[in-house]
Amino acid sequence: MTDTTYPIRVRYFTLQNLNKNQLINICKTQDYIYNSIYSKLQLYHLILRNEYPNEFDEFINFCEVDKEELIDRINELGKKK
């Protein structure tokens, strides 16, 4: 069994050693759409999402949630108060 997140983890640690201007330069060079007010963490995520689109969600432990299901669940929990 191979670890599919290994390359993205290594890249993440590499990015952490860079300052904000260096991260912005990566975005400029690669034509990533960014905003100069982004924090370093937002820039890490932007770069990783663009470089590793298939592994990014698993790397940050993210899963897509249907908005209607979320609203229904919030309403259901609100009624239990």
Buried (B, 14 or more C-beta within 10 A) or exposed (E): EEEEBEEBBEBBEEBEEBEEEEBBEBBEEEEBEBEEEBEBEEBBBBBBBBBBEEBBEEBBEEEEEEEEEEEEEEEEEEEEE
